Amino acid sequence: MMEAYEDGELEDKLFAYEERFSQNDNAGDLDAESQISFAEGSDDSNVLISAPHTTTLIRENETREAEVYTGSLALLIQAFTGAHVIYNVHEGEDHNYIVGGDYKEKIGDIIKDHNIEIVIDLHGADQRRDFALDIGSNEGETVSDEQLDKLIYILESQGIHDVYENETFSASGEGTITRHTWEHYDTEAMQLEIHRDYRNPRGDLESYAQMLKSLVFFVENAAE
């Protein structure tokens, strides 16, 4: 993967992926028939990557900013690992806030059809936060300690520290994808809040690549 980064191929891929979300002032593809898209991965993958905030979204009649580059990150993880990916296509309801909804129903179908063992829900934290990554698991309920320890070890091995668990974003709300996945589909899930510094390839491509490489390694080992 780092060879692709050095050759400039990583930049080309990620900006091409992100363009579908950044169009129309980050509202996404407003002509798409559905707000939700599923990109099927390889037959032997049992990991699902979720990116519900790729575009601007509506929560309680207010427009909220897109969590930029979470979409490209999800699709690049798929490119390197063959994981399955579900993501938001254009501005609409907040899939990680409302109780129930089409996005979560689709996750249930994917889990059943592809024997998914873990759902990794990607989000973006803003510049104010003092962590590199905050892992939300509803206070440890939705994912095993083994998975948490594995992810933290991989991140630290890639030079990413200041990794917290349930510090600010615990995925405890009833409408969160992580809690819903565990409670309704009996499938492990975690919400990953990634600091802006690690998802800003135009400002710091190396940090973006560090986070991408960490998540690729984790996905390759998550369902072993």
Z-matrix of the N, CA and C atoms (Angstrom, degrees):
N
C 1 1.452
C 2 1.522 1 111.43
N 3 1.355 2 117.42 1 -40.27
C 4 1.445 3 119.75 2 -179.38
C 5 1.528 4 111.89 3 -66.25
N 6 1.337 5 117.38 4 -28.17
C 7 1.454 6 119.50 5 175.40
C 8 1.519 7 110.27 6 -63.38
N 9 1.342 8 116.02 7 -41.15
C 10 1.463 9 119.36 8 178.06
C 11 1.531 10 109.81 9 -62.84
N 12 1.343 11 115.36 10 -39.20
C 13 1.469 12 119.82 11 178.49
C 14 1.525 13 110.47 12 -61.61
N 15 1.321 14 117.75 13 -45.58
C 16 1.455 15 121.14 14 -178.18
C 17 1.523 16 111.45 15 -65.93
N 18 1.309 17 116.94 16 -31.53
C 19 1.461 18 120.25 17 -178.43
C 20 1.521 19 112.67 18 -82.19
N 21 1.329 20 117.65 19 -3.74
C 22 1.452 21 120.01 20 -178.49
C 23 1.508 22 113.95 21 87.25
N 24 1.326 23 117.45 22 -1.72
C 25 1.458 24 120.06 23 -177.86
C 26 1.524 25 111.75 24 -70.13
N 27 1.320 26 116.64 25 -32.86
C 28 1.460 27 119.69 26 -179.90
C 29 1.525 28 110.66 27 -62.94
N 30 1.330 29 116.65 28 -45.56
C 31 1.458 30 119.91 29 178.26
C 32 1.517 31 111.47 30 -57.79
N 33 1.337 32 116.17 31 -46.68
C 34 1.457 33 120.34 32 -178.76
C 35 1.521 34 111.43 33 -58.96
N 36 1.334 35 116.05 34 -44.20
C 37 1.462 36 120.13 35 -178.98
C 38 1.518 37 111.85 36 -66.04
N 39 1.334 38 116.27 37 -48.28
C 40 1.463 39 118.37 38 -172.89
C 41 1.521 40 111.24 39 -68.41
N 42 1.327 41 118.53 40 -38.50
C 43 1.457 42 119.49 41 -179.75
C 44 1.523 43 111.17 42 -71.55
N 45 1.318 44 116.56 43 -32.68
C 46 1.470 45 119.63 44 175.32
C 47 1.519 46 110.54 45 -66.59
N 48 1.331 47 117.12 46 -43.02
C 49 1.466 48 120.72 47 176.90
C 50 1.527 49 111.20 48 -62.41
N 51 1.327 50 116.38 49 -44.80
C 52 1.465 51 120.15 50 -173.54
C 53 1.527 52 112.15 51 -70.76
N 54 1.325 53 116.85 52 -23.86
C 55 1.464 54 120.37 53 -177.05
C 56 1.527 55 111.94 54 -58.89
N 57 1.333 56 117.16 55 -33.80
C 58 1.466 57 119.69 56 -179.26
C 59 1.525 58 111.56 57 -66.43
N 60 1.332 59 116.72 58 -25.85
C 61 1.462 60 120.77 59 -179.95
C 62 1.529 61 112.41 60 -92.97
N 63 1.320 62 117.15 61 -32.04
C 64 1.466 63 121.21 62 -174.85
C 65 1.522 64 113.49 63 -81.63
N 66 1.338 65 117.74 64 -12.87
C 67 1.463 66 119.20 65 -179.83
C 68 1.526 67 111.14 66 -63.65
N 69 1.313 68 116.02 67 157.38
C 70 1.464 69 122.44 68 -179.44
C 71 1.536 70 111.98 69 56.01
N 72 1.345 71 114.35 70 47.13
C 73 1.477 72 120.60 71 178.71
C 74 1.528 73 111.34 72 56.25
N 75 1.318 74 115.42 73 45.47
C 76 1.475 75 123.54 74 177.53
C 77 1.528 76 113.57 75 70.42
N 78 1.323 77 117.39 76 14.62
C 79 1.468 78 119.83 77 174.94
C 80 1.522 79 111.33 78 -85.80
N 81 1.328 80 117.67 79 -9.73
C 82 1.459 81 121.32 80 176.67
C 83 1.515 82 113.68 81 83.90
N 84 1.320 83 115.60 82 -159.19
C 85 1.463 84 122.41 83 -176.93
C 86 1.521 85 109.62 84 -84.91
N 87 1.312 86 116.19 85 92.65
C 88 1.460 87 121.12 86 -174.89
C 89 1.529 88 112.92 87 -70.56
N 90 1.330 89 117.61 88 -11.91
C 91 1.464 90 121.39 89 178.25
C 92 1.522 91 112.94 90 -92.34
N 93 1.313 92 117.13 91 -4.17
C 94 1.466 93 120.28 92 -179.03
C 95 1.523 94 110.66 93 -66.70
N 96 1.326 95 116.01 94 146.18
C 97 1.462 96 120.61 95 -177.29
C 98 1.513 97 112.33 96 -72.16
N 99 1.323 98 117.61 97 -29.20
C 100 1.457 99 121.62 98 -177.49
C 101 1.517 100 110.45 99 -127.32
N 102 1.326 101 116.36 100 150.03
C 103 1.458 102 120.98 101 176.04
C 104 1.524 103 111.24 102 -77.71
N 105 1.313 104 117.12 103 -15.08
C 106 1.470 105 122.41 104 -173.13
C 107 1.528 106 110.14 105 -117.92
N 108 1.322 107 116.20 106 139.73
C 109 1.460 108 120.55 107 174.47
C 110 1.522 109 109.86 108 -131.50
N 111 1.323 110 115.88 109 142.91
C 112 1.464 111 122.02 110 175.79
C 113 1.507 112 109.28 111 -119.18
N 114 1.330 113 116.29 112 124.30
C 115 1.462 114 122.41 113 176.31
C 116 1.520 115 108.06 114 -106.53
N 117 1.317 116 116.01 115 105.90
C 118 1.469 117 120.49 116 -177.39
C 119 1.518 118 110.74 117 -66.91
N 120 1.313 119 116.09 118 136.87
C 121 1.455 120 121.46 119 178.89
C 122 1.515 121 111.94 120 -94.35
N 123 1.313 122 116.00 121 -154.91
C 124 1.458 123 120.86 122 -178.39
C 125 1.524 124 110.76 123 -76.72
N 126 1.323 125 116.10 124 157.76
C 127 1.466 126 121.45 125 -177.41
C 128 1.524 127 112.81 126 -61.95
N 129 1.323 128 117.13 127 -29.06
C 130 1.466 129 119.77 128 -175.50
C 131 1.529 130 113.21 129 -95.02
N 132 1.327 131 117.73 130 5.95
C 133 1.459 132 119.59 131 179.34
C 134 1.523 133 110.81 132 -88.75
N 135 1.319 134 116.53 133 135.96
C 136 1.464 135 121.33 134 175.29
C 137 1.531 136 111.05 135 -123.11
N 138 1.347 137 115.35 136 30.99
C 139 1.465 138 122.73 137 176.65
C 140 1.522 139 109.10 138 -118.48
N 141 1.333 140 116.18 139 135.00
C 142 1.464 141 121.85 140 175.65
C 143 1.522 142 109.04 141 -116.17
N 144 1.337 143 116.08 142 126.17
C 145 1.456 144 122.73 143 174.37
C 146 1.526 145 107.61 144 -99.04
N 147 1.322 146 116.11 145 131.00
C 148 1.464 147 122.17 146 179.79
C 149 1.528 148 109.33 147 -115.87
N 150 1.340 149 116.03 148 136.04
C 151 1.471 150 121.35 149 177.10
C 152 1.534 151 107.94 150 -136.99
N 153 1.335 152 117.76 151 83.33
C 154 1.465 153 121.33 152 -173.03
C 155 1.519 154 115.29 153 -85.39
N 156 1.339 155 118.43 154 -9.42
C 157 1.463 156 120.87 155 -176.14
C 158 1.529 157 111.52 156 -118.84
N 159 1.316 158 116.14 157 38.39
C 160 1.463 159 121.12 158 -178.76
C 161 1.527 160 112.48 159 -68.97
N 162 1.326 161 117.49 160 -25.11
C 163 1.465 162 122.84 161 -178.56
C 164 1.528 163 109.14 162 -124.84
N 165 1.323 164 115.79 163 177.17
C 166 1.452 165 119.35 164 170.81
C 167 1.525 166 108.67 165 -59.18
N 168 1.328 167 116.40 166 155.32
C 169 1.460 168 120.42 167 -176.40
C 170 1.519 169 110.13 168 -143.82
N 171 1.327 170 114.99 169 164.84
C 172 1.453 171 121.45 170 -179.02
C 173 1.525 172 109.31 171 -112.34
N 174 1.329 173 115.66 172 122.91
C 175 1.462 174 120.75 173 175.56
C 176 1.527 175 108.25 174 -130.28
N 177 1.314 176 115.81 175 119.07
C 178 1.470 177 122.17 176 -179.79
C 179 1.524 178 110.69 177 50.92
N 180 1.338 179 114.35 178 48.59
C 181 1.472 180 123.84 179 175.44
C 182 1.527 181 113.82 180 67.09
N 183 1.321 182 117.43 181 13.84
C 184 1.457 183 121.08 182 176.44
C 185 1.530 184 109.56 183 -116.57
N 186 1.323 185 115.64 184 139.46
C 187 1.469 186 120.65 185 177.82
C 188 1.518 187 109.98 186 -82.76
N 189 1.319 188 115.90 187 130.35
C 190 1.455 189 121.51 188 178.80
C 191 1.520 190 110.18 189 -114.74
N 192 1.317 191 115.31 190 152.58
C 193 1.460 192 120.35 191 -176.24
C 194 1.526 193 111.72 192 -68.32
N 195 1.321 194 114.68 193 152.76
C 196 1.463 195 120.57 194 173.46
C 197 1.522 196 110.05 195 -70.50
N 198 1.309 197 116.12 196 149.33
C 199 1.470 198 121.22 197 173.16
C 200 1.528 199 106.41 198 -93.70
N 201 1.316 200 114.01 199 83.32
C 202 1.463 201 121.74 200 -165.96
C 203 1.526 202 112.17 201 -61.21
N 204 1.315 203 113.41 202 147.03
C 205 1.457 204 125.57 203 178.86
C 206 1.527 205 114.02 204 69.90
N 207 1.318 206 118.60 205 4.59
C 208 1.471 207 118.37 206 170.76
C 209 1.526 208 109.52 207 -72.47
N 210 1.328 209 117.13 208 -31.16
C 211 1.464 210 120.27 209 178.08
C 212 1.514 211 112.46 210 -68.03
N 213 1.321 212 117.08 211 -47.47
C 214 1.470 213 119.99 212 178.67
C 215 1.517 214 110.67 213 -64.04
N 216 1.334 215 116.50 214 -36.43
C 217 1.459 216 120.18 215 178.68
C 218 1.529 217 110.63 216 -62.04
N 219 1.324 218 116.73 217 -45.70
C 220 1.463 219 120.80 218 179.38
C 221 1.525 220 111.54 219 -60.91
N 222 1.321 221 116.56 220 -45.05
C 223 1.463 222 120.24 221 -177.00
C 224 1.532 223 111.93 222 -71.35
N 225 1.329 224 117.33 223 -31.72
C 226 1.462 225 119.52 224 175.42
C 227 1.528 226 110.93 225 -70.32
N 228 1.329 227 117.18 226 -38.20
C 229 1.461 228 119.42 227 175.11
C 230 1.530 229 109.46 228 -58.06
N 231 1.318 230 116.56 229 -42.18
C 232 1.461 231 119.71 230 177.69
C 233 1.528 232 111.23 231 -62.94
N 234 1.328 233 116.49 232 -42.68
C 235 1.466 234 120.31 233 -178.39
C 236 1.524 235 111.65 234 -59.64
N 237 1.327 236 117.25 235 -35.89
C 238 1.463 237 121.39 236 -177.24
C 239 1.523 238 113.58 237 -89.94
N 240 1.338 239 118.06 238 -21.36
C 241 1.470 240 119.59 239 -173.28
C 242 1.521 241 114.75 240 -122.48
N 243 1.320 242 117.84 241 -20.28
C 244 1.461 243 119.93 242 -175.06
C 245 1.515 244 113.55 243 82.29
N 246 1.334 245 117.53 244 10.67
C 247 1.464 246 120.57 245 177.41
C 248 1.522 247 110.46 246 -63.85
N 249 1.320 248 116.29 247 156.81
C 250 1.458 249 121.99 248 174.37
C 251 1.523 250 108.84 249 -81.63
N 252 1.339 251 116.72 250 151.50
C 253 1.466 252 120.31 251 -177.14
C 254 1.530 253 110.11 252 -137.67
N 255 1.327 254 116.04 253 133.20
C 256 1.459 255 122.67 254 169.60
C 257 1.522 256 106.82 255 -120.06
N 258 1.344 257 115.93 256 137.63
C 259 1.457 258 118.36 257 -176.54
C 260 1.521 259 111.43 258 -151.84
N 261 1.335 260 114.00 259 164.49
C 262 1.454 261 121.95 260 178.23
C 263 1.523 262 109.68 261 -85.26
N 264 1.330 263 116.92 262 137.01
C 265 1.462 264 122.13 263 -175.26
C 266 1.521 265 112.48 264 -97.45
N 267 1.330 266 116.83 265 -40.91
C 268 1.466 267 119.59 266 -179.00
C 269 1.524 268 110.36 267 -149.96
N 270 1.309 269 114.79 268 169.21
C 271 1.460 270 121.56 269 -177.25
C 272 1.524 271 111.85 270 -53.55
N 273 1.335 272 115.13 271 137.27
C 274 1.460 273 120.60 272 179.56
C 275 1.512 274 109.51 273 177.26
N 276 1.325 275 116.23 274 -154.43
C 277 1.457 276 120.23 275 -176.14
C 278 1.522 277 111.42 276 -64.47
N 279 1.331 278 114.65 277 154.85
C 280 1.464 279 121.75 278 -179.53
C 281 1.523 280 108.75 279 -85.96
N 282 1.325 281 116.10 280 105.70
C 283 1.468 282 121.56 281 -175.82
C 284 1.520 283 112.99 282 -66.93
N 285 1.322 284 116.70 283 -19.85
C 286 1.467 285 120.01 284 -178.75
C 287 1.536 286 112.27 285 -98.16
N 288 1.333 287 115.67 286 13.84
C 289 1.466 288 120.06 287 -177.98
C 290 1.525 289 112.55 288 -127.97
N 291 1.327 290 115.95 289 -45.96
C 292 1.461 291 118.59 290 -179.47
C 293 1.533 292 110.11 291 -68.24
N 294 1.306 293 116.40 292 151.96
C 295 1.463 294 121.22 293 176.42
C 296 1.526 295 108.41 294 -83.28
N 297 1.316 296 116.39 295 125.05
C 298 1.460 297 120.51 296 -176.45
C 299 1.520 298 110.99 297 76.98
N 300 1.328 299 116.70 298 -146.49
C 301 1.463 300 121.24 299 178.07
C 302 1.514 301 113.48 300 104.78
N 303 1.336 302 114.88 301 163.26
C 304 1.468 303 121.99 302 -175.34
C 305 1.523 304 112.75 303 -63.16
N 306 1.331 305 116.55 304 -37.08
C 307 1.470 306 120.16 305 -177.46
C 308 1.521 307 110.49 306 -62.24
N 309 1.315 308 116.42 307 -45.80
C 310 1.462 309 120.15 308 -179.88
C 311 1.528 310 111.19 309 -69.35
N 312 1.331 311 116.77 310 -36.71
C 313 1.468 312 119.62 311 176.00
C 314 1.528 313 110.57 312 -61.54
N 315 1.325 314 116.28 313 -40.64
C 316 1.467 315 120.15 314 178.24
C 317 1.516 316 110.71 315 -64.17
N 318 1.329 317 117.49 316 -38.45
C 319 1.458 318 120.24 317 176.59
C 320 1.530 319 110.14 318 -59.73
N 321 1.329 320 116.83 319 -42.39
C 322 1.466 321 120.11 320 177.67
C 323 1.511 322 111.94 321 -59.18
N 324 1.338 323 117.11 322 -41.60
C 325 1.469 324 121.05 323 178.40
C 326 1.525 325 111.12 324 -64.40
N 327 1.347 326 116.01 325 -41.99
C 328 1.469 327 120.19 326 -179.14
C 329 1.522 328 110.54 327 -64.82
N 330 1.316 329 116.25 328 -42.75
C 331 1.470 330 120.30 329 178.64
C 332 1.520 331 110.55 330 -57.91
N 333 1.315 332 116.66 331 -43.83
C 334 1.461 333 121.52 332 -179.05
C 335 1.528 334 111.75 333 -68.65
N 336 1.334 335 116.24 334 -44.75
C 337 1.469 336 120.63 335 -174.34
C 338 1.528 337 113.30 336 -74.39
N 339 1.334 338 116.53 337 -26.59
C 340 1.470 339 119.27 338 -172.79
C 341 1.531 340 113.06 339 -122.01
N 342 1.317 341 116.81 340 14.25
C 343 1.472 342 121.66 341 176.75
C 344 1.527 343 111.80 342 51.62
N 345 1.323 344 115.81 343 46.88
C 346 1.463 345 121.13 344 -178.69
C 347 1.520 346 110.13 345 -66.20
N 348 1.330 347 116.06 346 134.43
C 349 1.461 348 121.75 347 179.16
C 350 1.523 349 112.96 348 -104.21
N 351 1.329 350 116.96 349 -22.58
C 352 1.465 351 119.81 350 178.97
C 353 1.528 352 109.77 351 -152.16
N 354 1.337 353 115.75 352 139.42
C 355 1.462 354 122.99 353 176.02
C 356 1.527 355 108.10 354 -111.13
N 357 1.330 356 116.52 355 127.13
C 358 1.457 357 122.47 356 -179.77
C 359 1.523 358 107.28 357 -112.67
N 360 1.322 359 116.24 358 110.21
C 361 1.460 360 122.69 359 -172.87
C 362 1.526 361 109.62 360 -99.71
N 363 1.349 362 116.81 361 112.10
C 364 1.461 363 122.17 362 -173.43
C 365 1.525 364 112.36 363 -90.49
N 366 1.330 365 115.50 364 133.93
C 367 1.457 366 122.12 365 177.40
C 368 1.516 367 109.54 366 -139.08
N 369 1.338 368 115.55 367 168.91
C 370 1.454 369 120.53 368 -179.53
C 371 1.508 370 112.39 369 -124.07
N 372 1.330 371 116.26 370 125.32
C 373 1.464 372 122.34 371 174.71
C 374 1.525 373 108.91 372 -93.78
N 375 1.338 374 115.82 373 152.03
C 376 1.461 375 118.86 374 -175.49
C 377 1.527 376 111.93 375 -86.82
N 378 1.333 377 113.78 376 -178.36
C 379 1.457 378 121.13 377 -172.14
C 380 1.526 379 113.45 378 -65.57
N 381 1.336 380 117.52 379 -20.89
C 382 1.467 381 120.73 380 -176.70
C 383 1.520 382 113.09 381 -68.88
N 384 1.324 383 117.18 382 -25.52
C 385 1.458 384 120.57 383 -171.20
C 386 1.523 385 111.42 384 -70.89
N 387 1.329 386 115.48 385 150.89
C 388 1.463 387 119.88 386 -176.38
C 389 1.522 388 112.16 387 -104.76
N 390 1.324 389 116.69 388 20.41
C 391 1.458 390 120.07 389 177.22
C 392 1.524 391 110.53 390 -121.49
N 393 1.322 392 115.46 391 157.65
C 394 1.460 393 120.01 392 171.46
C 395 1.526 394 110.04 393 -80.42
N 396 1.339 395 114.48 394 -40.18
C 397 1.464 396 120.67 395 -179.30
C 398 1.517 397 109.09 396 -151.25
N 399 1.331 398 115.57 397 135.28
C 400 1.465 399 120.89 398 174.27
C 401 1.531 400 106.95 399 -116.72
N 402 1.325 401 116.00 400 120.30
C 403 1.467 402 121.70 401 -177.63
C 404 1.521 403 108.70 402 -95.16
N 405 1.327 404 116.61 403 116.84
C 406 1.456 405 121.01 404 179.00
C 407 1.520 406 111.00 405 -98.20
N 408 1.347 407 115.34 406 128.27
C 409 1.467 408 119.94 407 -178.09
C 410 1.532 409 111.39 408 -143.00
N 411 1.344 410 115.59 409 26.37
C 412 1.466 411 119.96 410 -176.25
C 413 1.526 412 110.20 411 50.53
N 414 1.334 413 113.53 412 53.99
C 415 1.471 414 122.06 413 178.32
C 416 1.533 415 112.40 414 59.22
N 417 1.334 416 116.08 415 38.46
C 418 1.458 417 121.23 416 174.70
C 419 1.509 418 115.33 417 89.77
N 420 1.322 419 117.60 418 2.68
C 421 1.463 420 120.62 419 -175.59
C 422 1.521 421 113.49 420 -78.17
N 423 1.335 422 117.92 421 -35.41
C 424 1.458 423 120.27 422 -166.57
C 425 1.524 424 114.96 423 -91.16
N 426 1.317 425 117.28 424 -9.72
C 427 1.469 426 119.35 425 -178.36
C 428 1.524 427 108.52 426 -148.14
N 429 1.316 428 116.11 427 151.11
C 430 1.463 429 121.03 428 -175.66
C 431 1.525 430 111.92 429 -74.39
N 432 1.321 431 115.10 430 156.05
C 433 1.470 432 120.43 431 174.23
C 434 1.521 433 110.71 432 -60.27
N 435 1.309 434 116.35 433 -33.36
C 436 1.464 435 120.39 434 179.84
C 437 1.530 436 111.17 435 -60.53
N 438 1.332 437 116.82 436 -44.28
C 439 1.459 438 120.15 437 178.94
C 440 1.523 439 110.97 438 -67.01
N 441 1.314 440 116.96 439 -43.27
C 442 1.462 441 120.81 440 178.62
C 443 1.523 442 111.22 441 -59.79
N 444 1.322 443 116.39 442 -47.40
C 445 1.467 444 120.37 443 -179.51
C 446 1.526 445 111.25 444 -63.15
N 447 1.314 446 115.69 445 -38.16
C 448 1.467 447 120.36 446 179.73
C 449 1.526 448 110.93 447 -63.69
N 450 1.343 449 115.98 448 -45.41
C 451 1.463 450 120.40 449 -179.81
C 452 1.526 451 110.90 450 -64.09
N 453 1.319 452 117.09 451 -46.09
C 454 1.461 453 120.56 452 -178.78
C 455 1.530 454 110.92 453 -62.80
N 456 1.330 455 117.03 454 -41.11
C 457 1.467 456 120.88 455 178.17
C 458 1.536 457 110.75 456 -61.06
N 459 1.314 458 116.51 457 -44.39
C 460 1.467 459 120.25 458 -179.35
C 461 1.525 460 110.45 459 -64.49
N 462 1.322 461 117.16 460 -44.91
C 463 1.466 462 120.68 461 179.11
C 464 1.525 463 111.10 462 -59.31
N 465 1.311 464 116.65 463 -46.57
C 466 1.463 465 119.93 464 -178.80
C 467 1.519 466 111.50 465 -66.13
N 468 1.322 467 116.57 466 -34.39
C 469 1.463 468 119.81 467 178.51
C 470 1.525 469 112.13 468 -67.20
N 471 1.330 470 115.97 469 -21.60
C 472 1.464 471 121.69 470 176.95
C 473 1.521 472 112.04 471 -95.71
N 474 1.334 473 116.56 472 6.53
C 475 1.449 474 120.58 473 176.89
C 476 1.513 475 114.85 474 87.64
N 477 1.340 476 117.48 475 13.90
C 478 1.460 477 121.19 476 179.21
C 479 1.522 478 108.83 477 -101.78
N 480 1.318 479 115.62 478 112.63
C 481 1.459 480 121.47 479 -179.07
C 482 1.535 481 108.46 480 -113.04
N 483 1.294 482 118.67 481 -165.36
C 484 1.475 483 121.98 482 -176.86
C 485 1.517 484 110.47 483 53.82
N 486 1.323 485 115.54 484 47.18
C 487 1.453 486 122.45 485 176.58
C 488 1.523 487 108.35 486 -99.41
N 489 1.333 488 116.96 487 121.52
C 490 1.460 489 121.84 488 -176.70
C 491 1.522 490 110.29 489 -110.79
N 492 1.324 491 115.22 490 164.73
C 493 1.460 492 122.02 491 174.90
C 494 1.525 493 108.82 492 -125.12
N 495 1.335 494 116.21 493 119.83
C 496 1.466 495 121.91 494 176.04
C 497 1.524 496 112.35 495 54.94
N 498 1.323 497 116.85 496 33.35
C 499 1.455 498 121.39 497 -177.04
C 500 1.534 499 111.24 498 -77.16
N 501 1.331 500 116.02 499 -52.81
C 502 1.463 501 121.42 500 -178.21
C 503 1.519 502 111.13 501 -119.76
N 504 1.324 503 116.24 502 -39.98
C 505 1.469 504 122.15 503 -177.32
C 506 1.530 505 108.53 504 -118.57
N 507 1.312 506 116.23 505 94.40
C 508 1.464 507 120.64 506 -171.99
C 509 1.520 508 114.44 507 -92.55
N 510 1.346 509 117.14 508 -3.62
C 511 1.475 510 121.27 509 -177.51
C 512 1.524 511 111.52 510 58.25
N 513 1.323 512 115.70 511 36.55
C 514 1.464 513 120.86 512 -178.25
C 515 1.521 514 113.59 513 -90.85
N 516 1.333 515 117.04 514 -16.51
C 517 1.456 516 120.26 515 -178.84
C 518 1.518 517 112.28 516 -65.14
N 519 1.326 518 115.81 517 145.98
C 520 1.464 519 119.94 518 -178.17
C 521 1.516 520 112.14 519 -60.62
N 522 1.318 521 116.85 520 -29.73
C 523 1.454 522 120.36 521 -177.59
C 524 1.509 523 115.42 522 -85.45
N 525 1.332 524 117.44 523 -2.65
C 526 1.462 525 118.13 524 -178.19
C 527 1.526 526 111.29 525 -71.83
N 528 1.296 527 115.36 526 147.55
C 529 1.462 528 121.82 527 179.55
C 530 1.522 529 110.59 528 -63.72
N 531 1.323 530 116.43 529 -39.28
C 532 1.465 531 120.99 530 -177.90
C 533 1.527 532 111.48 531 -63.36
N 534 1.314 533 116.63 532 -51.21
C 535 1.471 534 119.41 533 -179.51
C 536 1.530 535 111.22 534 -65.17
N 537 1.333 536 116.79 535 -41.97
C 538 1.466 537 120.67 536 -179.79
C 539 1.526 538 110.91 537 -61.08
N 540 1.327 539 116.19 538 -43.20
C 541 1.464 540 120.88 539 -178.50
C 542 1.523 541 111.29 540 -60.78
N 543 1.318 542 116.30 541 -43.30
C 544 1.461 543 120.25 542 -179.60
C 545 1.524 544 111.15 543 -69.37
N 546 1.319 545 116.66 544 -46.93
C 547 1.460 546 120.04 545 -172.96
C 548 1.527 547 113.42 546 -75.40
N 549 1.323 548 117.88 547 -32.44
C 550 1.463 549 120.94 548 -174.95
C 551 1.528 550 113.21 549 -100.25
N 552 1.336 551 117.99 550 -26.03
C 553 1.458 552 120.21 551 -175.42
C 554 1.529 553 113.02 552 -120.14
N 555 1.345 554 116.26 553 1.11
C 556 1.455 555 121.45 554 177.44
C 557 1.531 556 110.78 555 52.76
N 558 1.329 557 115.48 556 43.35
C 559 1.465 558 121.98 557 -177.78
C 560 1.517 559 109.26 558 -127.38
N 561 1.317 560 116.68 559 135.57
C 562 1.457 561 120.66 560 179.79
C 563 1.527 562 110.99 561 -59.68
N 564 1.333 563 115.12 562 144.82
C 565 1.466 564 119.84 563 -179.71
C 566 1.518 565 109.68 564 -154.15
N 567 1.322 566 115.57 565 152.30
C 568 1.463 567 121.45 566 175.13
C 569 1.518 568 109.79 567 -145.03
N 570 1.317 569 115.60 568 144.64
C 571 1.461 570 122.29 569 176.79
C 572 1.523 571 108.33 570 -103.15
N 573 1.319 572 116.69 571 124.30
C 574 1.458 573 121.24 572 -177.93
C 575 1.519 574 109.89 573 -110.49
N 576 1.326 575 116.54 574 112.21
C 577 1.461 576 122.90 575 176.62
C 578 1.525 577 108.02 576 -95.83
N 579 1.330 578 115.63 577 108.96
C 580 1.459 579 121.93 578 -173.05
C 581 1.526 580 110.00 579 -100.27
N 582 1.317 581 115.75 580 126.41
C 583 1.462 582 120.67 581 -179.30
C 584 1.526 583 111.16 582 -61.76
N 585 1.310 584 115.72 583 149.61
C 586 1.473 585 122.23 584 -177.98
C 587 1.530 586 111.67 585 -55.15
N 588 1.322 587 118.11 586 -34.08
C 589 1.469 588 120.51 587 -178.22
C 590 1.517 589 112.12 588 -62.38
N 591 1.333 590 117.76 589 -24.92
C 592 1.467 591 121.47 590 -177.68
C 593 1.529 592 112.70 591 -101.14
N 594 1.322 593 116.37 592 8.94
C 595 1.470 594 119.89 593 175.01
C 596 1.528 595 109.92 594 -141.53
N 597 1.317 596 114.36 595 41.41
C 598 1.457 597 121.38 596 177.97
C 599 1.525 598 108.92 597 -130.26
N 600 1.329 599 117.05 598 72.38
C 601 1.472 600 119.67 599 -173.74
C 602 1.526 601 113.94 600 -64.56
N 603 1.313 602 117.70 601 -23.36
C 604 1.466 603 118.66 602 177.63
C 605 1.531 604 110.89 603 -73.24
N 606 1.317 605 116.39 604 -26.79
C 607 1.458 606 120.14 605 179.28
C 608 1.511 607 113.55 606 -96.51
N 609 1.341 608 116.33 607 -33.19
C 610 1.471 609 120.70 608 -176.38
C 611 1.528 610 108.65 609 -154.00
N 612 1.312 611 115.62 610 82.90
C 613 1.461 612 120.73 611 -177.29
C 614 1.529 613 111.55 612 -65.04
N 615 1.322 614 117.01 613 -32.68
C 616 1.463 615 120.16 614 -178.08
C 617 1.528 616 111.18 615 -64.13
N 618 1.332 617 117.28 616 -42.82
C 619 1.464 618 120.51 617 179.72
C 620 1.522 619 110.57 618 -67.59
N 621 1.334 620 116.79 619 -39.71
C 622 1.461 621 120.41 620 175.73
C 623 1.534 622 109.76 621 -58.62
N 624 1.319 623 116.21 622 -45.56
C 625 1.461 624 120.99 623 -179.57
C 626 1.523 625 111.68 624 -65.20
N 627 1.350 626 117.53 625 -34.81
C 628 1.466 627 121.33 626 175.69
C 629 1.534 628 110.70 627 -60.14
N 630 1.342 629 115.89 628 -46.73
C 631 1.458 630 119.79 629 -179.13
C 632 1.526 631 110.01 630 -67.04
N 633 1.316 632 117.05 631 -43.60
C 634 1.458 633 120.86 632 178.60
C 635 1.527 634 110.82 633 -58.82
N 636 1.318 635 117.00 634 -48.04
C 637 1.464 636 120.64 635 -178.80
C 638 1.519 637 110.98 636 -61.52
N 639 1.337 638 117.14 637 -41.04
C 640 1.468 639 121.20 638 178.80
C 641 1.519 640 111.10 639 -61.01
N 642 1.327 641 116.81 640 -45.77
C 643 1.457 642 120.41 641 -177.41
C 644 1.529 643 111.31 642 -70.97
N 645 1.315 644 116.72 643 -33.19
C 646 1.468 645 119.81 644 174.91
C 647 1.525 646 110.01 645 -62.58
N 648 1.325 647 117.04 646 -48.15
C 649 1.470 648 120.49 647 178.43
C 650 1.524 649 110.73 648 -60.02
N 651 1.325 650 116.74 649 -41.77
C 652 1.463 651 119.70 650 -179.32
C 653 1.519 652 110.82 651 -64.23
N 654 1.322 653 117.64 652 -46.61
C 655 1.470 654 120.64 653 179.95
C 656 1.509 655 110.68 654 -60.95
N 657 1.318 656 117.11 655 -39.14
C 658 1.476 657 120.08 656 179.23
C 659 1.509 658 112.25 657 -63.36
N 660 1.331 659 116.95 658 -23.82
C 661 1.460 660 120.77 659 -176.54
C 662 1.529 661 114.27 660 -115.55
N 663 1.326 662 117.50 661 -4.19
C 664 1.458 663 121.27 662 -171.33
C 665 1.522 664 113.98 663 -65.00
N 666 1.317 665 117.26 664 -38.07
C 667 1.457 666 120.28 665 -173.82
C 668 1.519 667 112.87 666 -104.97
N 669 1.318 668 116.59 667 20.73
C 670 1.467 669 119.25 668 178.69
C 671 1.517 670 111.42 669 -75.17
